[in-house]
Amino acid sequence: MTTTETTAIPAAVQAANARIDSAIDALLALRNLAAERPDIADDITPGKHNSTRLNAYVGNSKYAKPEHRIDVAARIAALAEAAGRHGATLRPDNGDEYGGVLATFGPFTLYIYAPLEQVGTSAVREVTEWQLDPRLAAFGTETAA
């Protein structure tokens, strides 16, 4: 084959390349977020919890560094805003134990969260209503899947 000859790339390979390029773009965005916010650089560890989940712990939990336990909602909001500047899709998260914001970079999700009682309140914890701290409500109102 000469340099001027071309061959058709199979559709499956093109699709795989597109998925891989998307993952590369997402990882580059996460790298830029870590450069902007070195305080969470240690938390950005792909594959630690599963292949696409990353955690940034905030607040009074055994996982958070002591300096990350002050003004929890404001810290989560600042981290989420930084993630948004780097192309993340943001949505609130209210799990069983932790709550905050999910920042999705392509196939990767950075969970920016703290113990539930530090980021919002609920009238009846089982089902009825979840209200995020107003500083976090700006990131959306739909619940995480």
N, C-alpha and C positions, 0 to 999 in steps of 0.2 A: 504494500500500500504506500502510495506517495503522500506527501504532505498536502497535496491538493485534493486527494480523495476523501470523501466523507462516508460514513455509514450511519444508518438510522439508529437512533438510540431507542431501545424498546420502551414502551409506555411504563412498564413496571419499574424500570431503572430510572426513568424521568421522575416518577412519583416518589421513589425512594430518595432521589437526590433532592427533591423539593422538601421532603420531611427532614432530611439531614440539614439542609440549609436553614430551615426554620429553627431547628434546635441550636445550630451554631449562632444564629442571630440572637436567640434567647440567651444563650450563655454569654455572648458579648455584652448584651444589655445588663446582665447580672454582674459581669466584671466591672462595667462602668459604674453601676450602683455601689459596689464595694469600694471603688476608688473614691467616689463622692462621700460615702458613709463608712469609713474604716472601722467605726465602732461596731458594725455588724459583720465584718469580714470573716470572723471566726465561725459565724453561724451559717455562712454560705458553703455548704458541704454537700454537693450532689451525691445521691446514693446513700446518705447516712440513714434515712428512714425508709425510703424506697427510691426508685430510680428518678422520680421527678419531684419529690417533696423536699423543701428546705424550711427550716424554722428559724425565726428571729424572736427569741423570748424576751419579754419585757415584763416589768412589774414584779410583785412579790411572789416569785415562784422559785423552787429549788434550782431551776435551770437558768434563771436570769442573773447576770452579773450585778453586784450591788449598785453600781453606778447607773444601771438601767432600770432601777425600781422607783424613780422619782418622776412625778407628773406623767403617769403611764399613758393616759389617752393622748396627751400632747405629743409624747414620743412616738406612739404608734402613728398618729396623724402625720408627723414630720417624715417618718420612714416611708409611709405610703405615698406621700407627695413626691418624695425623691424617686421611689420606684416608678411612679407615673411619668415622671420626667424622662425616664429611661425606657418608656414604651410598655410598661406593664398595664394590664387590664386589672382594675381594682374592684373589689366587692367586699362587703362586710361578711364577717364570719362569727357565728355564735354557736359553738360546739357545746358539748356536755360540760367540759371543764374550763376551756379557754375560749376567748373571743377576741376579735380585733378586725384585721383586714387581710384578705387574701390578695396577693399581687401575683398575677399570672404572666409569665414570660414564655410565650409559646407553650411547649409541653411541660414547663417547670412552674411550680407554684411555691412562692415564698409565703409562709404563714407568719404574719407579724402580729403576735398576740400575747396576751397576758391572762392570768386567772379571770374567769368570767365576771366575778363581782367587781373587778377593778376597771372594767370597760363599759359597763351598762347595768341596767336593772331590768327585772321582769316581775310583773305583778304575781303571776303564778308560774313557777319555773317549768312545770310540765309542758304547757302548750301555749297559753294564751297570747302573750305579747312580749316582744323583745324591743327595748329601746336603747339604742347606742348612745353613748356620750355624744353631745352635739358636735364636738370636734371631729368625731368619726363619721357622723351621719352624712357628711358631704360626699362620701365615697360610694353612696348608693344605698338603696333600701331593700333590695332583694336579699333573701337569705342564701347562704352557700349551699351547694348541692351536697 
